Amino acid sequence: MFKTVEIKKGKDTIQASLDDGVLSAPNKLGKDVTEVDVDGKTYKVLDSTIDERDDLIYLTLELPKGSSGAKSNDESTEG
């Protein structure tokens, strides 16, 4: 589910979007981000990718089960 969020970096607030645990934001966070403050909560960054063409950073966040934007890992992989 797509959601607009705010990220804090020092005194700055950056608008970003969160969709299924992936945060996309303007590339103002730097390339070695390990944690990010989203809407007042701190999340661990599992992976990051920088899109230099659009100057965006995509961060895969470790969200607790049941959080908005998190996918359940309990789904069967068998068809």
C-alpha positions in Angstrom: 0.0 0.0 0.0 1.4 3.3 -1.1 1.8 5.9 1.7 3.4 9.4 1.8 5.7 9.8 4.8 8.2 12.3 6.2 11.9 11.5 6.9 14.0 13.4 9.3 17.6 14.1 8.6 19.1 16.4 11.2 16.9 19.5 11.2 15.6 18.8 7.6 12.3 17.1 6.8 12.1 15.2 3.5 8.9 14.0 1.8 9.1 10.4 0.6 6.8 7.5 -0.3 6.6 4.0 1.3 5.3 1.0 -0.6 5.6 -2.6 0.7 8.6 -1.8 2.9 10.4 0.2 0.2 11.0 3.8 0.8 11.7 6.1 -2.1 13.0 9.6 -1.5 15.1 12.4 -3.1 18.8 11.4 -2.8 19.6 13.7 0.2 20.3 11.0 2.7 23.7 9.8 1.3 24.6 6.4 0.1 25.6 4.6 3.4 22.3 4.8 5.3 21.8 2.2 8.0 18.8 3.7 9.8 16.1 6.1 8.9 13.5 8.1 10.9 10.1 7.8 9.2 7.1 9.6 10.7 8.9 9.7 14.1 9.9 6.0 14.1 13.4 4.6 13.5 13.7 1.7 11.0 16.8 -0.4 10.1 17.7 -0.2 6.4 18.2 -3.7 4.8 19.3 -2.5 1.3 19.6 0.7 -0.6 19.8 1.6 -4.3 20.5 5.0 -5.8 18.9 6.0 -9.1 21.3 8.6 -10.4 19.2 9.4 -13.4 16.2 10.6 -11.3 18.4 11.4 -8.2 16.3 9.2 -6.0 17.3 6.7 -3.3 15.3 3.5 -2.7 15.6 2.0 0.8 14.3 -1.4 1.8 13.3 -1.1 5.5 13.0 -3.8 8.2 9.3 -3.3 9.2 7.7 -5.2 12.1 5.1 -7.7 11.1 1.7 -6.2 10.8 3.1 -2.7 10.0 1.7 -0.6 7.2 3.6 -1.4 4.1 5.0 -4.7 5.3 4.3 -8.0 3.5 3.6 -11.1 5.5 6.2 -13.9 5.3 3.6 -16.5 6.3 2.2 -17.0 2.8 2.7 -20.4 1.2 5.0 -20.7 -1.7 3.4 -23.9 -2.9 0.8 -23.7 -5.7 
